[in-house]
Amino acid sequence: MTIQDFIPKPYSQTPESGSISFKAPSNIALVKYWGKYGEQLPKNASISFTLNNCATKTTLVYEKKSTDGFEFEVFLDGKREAGFEPKIQKFFERVALYLPFLNDYKFRIETSNSFPHSSGIASSASGMSALAMCLMSVEKSFSEAEITNSYFNQKASFLARLGSGSACRSIEGDLIVWGEHKNITGSSNYFGSKYPHSVHPNFKNYQDTILLVDKGEKQVSSTVGHDLMHEHPFAEQRFAQANANLDLLIPVLASGDLSKFIKIVESEALSLHAMMMTSRPYFILMKPNTLEIINRIWAFRKETNSKVCFTLDAGANVHVLYPESESETVQEFIQKELAQFCKNGEFINDHVGQGAIDLS
Ligand code: DP6
């Protein structure tokens, strides 16, 4: 696949108007993407579990127009959200070459998230992936030539990446790789794809409880964070480390060795935060309660032999990861010991899912 393959042939039909709806989930990276180059290309390969409950629903309504330039409006929960529009404008500019119909229609983008907007959970992965699925579906309905499922998903992921890097890992489930990696066949910097090697049943329906430690606006946007990797003294080592961690994960995913899994996943989370702490300017995105939770998880593991572990994204919230077989005991532990460190005691129970779905 090359970029050229994503430029469509002339459309066979272009209806006056239409509407399409998709739901797409968020994802949680085990090996993190942090640092990019060119047009949204990752500096290292990453891998994530696609989630199920944390999701965005998007309806795209389109109507032919004769004016020049992009025309669209974004609505969040029924209310106009002009704040999102610059990001969509930029996205449209990046993808126009691959979706020539963008110039010919006026769009109404209606979106809603399953998680509260103020939860501190980034909606860009699920939001951009839902929008990319809607756009791909419009293209499919305009095209004469058959669009296979695999091309559909690949191009949707390619488009989602141009909206937000990690969004390209939210099109399908359940374990998705993004970024060229020498030991992962089919991996690409341009789109996410299903992890192709064997995965032990221990990882089936893996659980992720998201502890909402800090629900405020992000202190550092991911765009700023990725940019800081350009001048970062440890950048090259970090990119090499991420690729090496993915290498280590391959036999662990196959054998189901959860002790080794924990070591890789927790180290990745802390390395990501170490990058932020050692950039210029530097940031601490963890809160005291983030550290409390991590220490409680470590103590619980020591006492009980549990295989529960944590990961973090670029914020203070903690993703608590555990196998389905431990659901009951870990849920009890979260209620008893960890919920007290969440804002208003709030957390979201999620688990691994299968990707975006058509709601039309
Ligand atoms: C820390 O995908 O939000 O969640 O490409 O600038 O939109 P942009 O960045 P984004 O970065 C997410 C980084 C991360 C790690 C990860 O999901 O791999």
Boltz pocket constraint, residues with backbone or C-beta under 6 A from the ligand:
constraints:
  - pocket:
      binder: B
      contacts: [[A, 27], [A, 28], [A, 29], [A, 31], [A, 32], [A, 33], [A, 34], [A, 40], [A, 46], [A, 122], [A, 124], [A, 161], [A, 163], [A, 164], [A, 165], [A, 166], [A, 167], [A, 222], [A, 223], [A, 226], [A, 272], [A, 312], [A, 313], [A, 314]]
      max_distance: 6.0
